């Protein structure tokens, strides 16, 4: 399956934050309203990706969701981080 522009953007933003970038996995799941991108990383990297008080995750979501075109027929993008710590 070819990597989308959004997946490429996510990968380029996330890899520099990780100690184990080889464990990065991005899964796309679509429904009626959203393109959901689920990020899986090594358990030790989850905290780095979320950041203190969620600031890093919020910044990543802002960039990724803002990159999506706002065309009338376009689905919205959602970025989710799979938290293996709990």
C-alpha positions in Angstrom: 0.0 0.0 0.0 1.4 3.4 -1.0 2.1 5.9 1.7 -0.2 9.0 1.6 1.0 12.6 1.9 -0.4 12.7 5.4 1.4 9.6 6.5 4.6 11.0 5.1 4.0 14.2 7.0 3.4 12.3 10.3 6.5 10.2 9.7 8.7 13.2 9.2 7.3 14.9 12.3 7.4 11.9 14.6 10.7 10.1 13.7 13.0 12.8 15.2 11.2 12.5 18.6 11.7 8.8 19.0 14.6 6.8 20.4 13.3 3.7 18.5 12.1 5.0 15.2 12.1 1.5 13.6 9.1 0.7 15.9 7.0 3.4 14.3 3.8 2.2 12.7 1.0 4.3 11.2 -2.3 2.8 10.5 -5.1 4.5 8.6 -8.7 3.7 9.4 -11.5 5.6 7.6 -15.1 6.0 8.5 -17.9 8.2 7.2 -16.5 11.5 8.6 -12.8 11.0 9.3 -9.5 9.7 8.0 -8.0 8.4 11.3 -4.2 7.9 11.5 -3.2 5.8 14.5 0.4 6.0 15.6 2.0 3.1 17.3 5.5 3.4 18.8 7.7 1.5 21.3 6.3 1.7 24.8 9.3 3.8 26.0 8.6 6.4 23.3 5.0 7.0 24.0 5.8 9.7 26.6 8.1 11.5 24.2 5.3 11.6 21.6 2.7 12.8 24.0 5.0 15.3 25.8 4.4 17.1 29.1 0.7 17.7 29.6 0.1 16.6 26.1 1.7 19.6 24.4 3.7 17.6 21.8 0.6 15.5 20.9 -1.5 18.7 20.6 1.1 20.3 18.3 1.3 17.2 16.1 -2.5 17.1 15.8 -2.6 20.8 14.9 -0.1 20.5 12.1 -1.5 17.2 10.7 -5.2 18.3 10.9 -4.3 21.7 9.4 -2.5 20.1 6.5 -5.7 18.5 5.3 -7.5 20.5 2.6 -10.8 22.0 3.6 -12.6 21.1 0.5 -16.4 20.5 0.9 -16.2 16.8 -0.1 -13.0 16.1 1.9 -13.1 14.0 5.1 -11.4 15.5 8.2 -8.2 14.1 9.5 -7.7 12.8 13.1 -4.4 11.8 14.6 -4.5 9.3 17.4 -1.6 7.9 19.6 -1.9 4.4 20.8 -0.9 4.5 24.4 0.5 1.2 25.5 1.4 2.4 29.0 -2.1 1.8 30.5 
